[in-house]
Amino acid sequence: MFPGIGGRGMNPAKVKQMMKQMGIDIKEINDVEQVIIRTPDKEIVFNDANVSIMNAQGVDTYQIVGTPEEVARELVVPDDDVRLVAEQTGVSEEEARDALKNANGDLAEAILALSS
């Protein structure tokens, strides 16, 4: 058994000492307002996040603790792409924008869909 580790929980001072011996350093980031993880189709938002940085062997690892909220990301279609599709197909900019959204921003796919 490890000293300080038992059925009653771990002794925080012993844990800190063991981590120091292993070359692990943990720092808290204070006053975090929000953490956002963005992927192509969604955002994972932590509004109540506690963030800590653990450095072990020169590598920083960020730990986020909080309540995640998933939010779908809306595709942002550049105006230049809308104009190009509208010019190539002879449709209104609104129709071109809808076609680009349906094609996930793919110009060629939007033009083909409107041309057929």
C-alpha positions as a printed Julia matrix, in Angstrom:
116×3 Matrix{Float64}:
   0.0    0.0     0.0
   0.99   3.6    -0.48
   1.28   5.71    2.66
  -1.58   8.17    2.99
  -3.76   6.18    0.61
  -6.47   4.1     2.16
 -10.17   3.76    2.62
 -10.43   7.28    4.01
  -9.12   8.96    0.86
  -5.8   10.4    -0.12
  -3.86  12.9     1.94
  -3.57  16.03   -0.27
  -0.11  16.86    1.09
   1.16  13.34    0.25
  -0.35  13.53   -3.24
   1.35  16.88   -3.86
   4.67  15.51   -2.6
   4.4   12.39   -4.8
   3.57  14.48   -7.86
   6.53  16.77   -7.2
   8.82  13.73   -6.97
   7.51  12.51  -10.35
   8.11  15.93  -11.92
   4.42  16.79  -12.32
   3.32  20.38  -11.78
  -0.32  21.49  -11.73
  -1.49  25.1   -11.98
  -5.04  26.47  -11.91
  -6.14  29.15  -14.38
  -8.15  31.68  -12.39
 -11.2   33.67  -13.53
 -11.99  31.53  -16.58
 -15.15  32.94  -18.16
 -15.79  30.4   -20.91
 -14.12  27.54  -22.78
 -15.21  26.7   -26.34
 -14.19  23.61  -28.3
 -15.03  24.07  -32.0
 -15.47  21.27  -34.5
 -16.73  21.67  -38.08
 -20.33  20.89  -37.11
 -20.68  21.87  -33.44
 -19.29  23.82  -30.51
 -18.9   22.43  -27.01
 -19.26  25.34  -24.61
 -18.3   25.35  -20.91
 -19.68  28.47  -19.18
 -18.76  27.32  -15.67
 -15.33  25.85  -16.39
 -12.5   25.22  -13.98
  -9.28  24.84  -15.96
  -5.97  23.45  -14.77
  -2.69  22.87  -16.56
  -0.66  19.79  -15.71
   2.96  19.8   -16.84
   4.57  16.36  -16.91
   7.91  15.79  -18.61
   7.65  19.13  -20.45
   4.21  18.45  -21.92
   1.25  20.65  -20.93
  -2.13  18.95  -20.55
  -5.21  21.09  -20.04
  -8.05  19.74  -17.92
 -11.51  21.29  -18.14
 -14.08  20.56  -15.46
 -17.6   21.89  -15.88
 -20.94  21.36  -17.56
 -20.66  21.12  -21.36
 -23.36  22.4   -23.67
 -23.34  21.32  -27.32
 -24.37  23.94  -29.85
 -24.74  23.2   -33.57
 -22.62  25.46  -35.76
 -24.34  27.18  -38.63
 -22.41  27.15  -41.87
 -21.15  30.62  -42.78
 -21.28  31.08  -46.54
 -19.05  33.88  -47.91
 -20.84  36.51  -50.02
 -18.32  36.01  -52.84
 -19.33  32.33  -53.08
 -23.02  33.3   -53.15
 -22.44  35.78  -55.98
 -20.4   33.26  -57.97
 -23.07  30.56  -57.72
 -25.82  33.07  -58.57
 -23.89  34.29  -61.64
 -23.09  30.77  -62.85
 -26.66  29.5   -62.49
 -28.79  32.61  -63.08
 -30.68  32.26  -59.76
 -31.19  34.83  -57.01
 -28.58  35.25  -54.29
 -31.03  33.84  -51.75
 -31.43  30.63  -53.8
 -27.66  30.46  -54.28
 -27.08  30.83  -50.51
 -29.61  28.05  -49.78
 -27.95  25.76  -52.33
 -24.52  26.42  -50.79
 -25.84  25.63  -47.31
 -27.38  22.39  -48.59
 -24.04  21.53  -50.22
 -22.06  22.35  -47.04
 -20.34  25.21  -48.84
 -19.2   23.13  -51.83
 -19.35  25.48  -54.84
 -19.38  22.81  -57.53
 -22.09  20.78  -55.82
 -24.27  23.88  -55.35
 -23.88  24.87  -59.01
 -24.68  21.35  -60.2
 -27.76  21.16  -57.96
 -29.1   24.45  -59.32
 -28.25  23.64  -62.95
 -30.17  20.36  -63.12
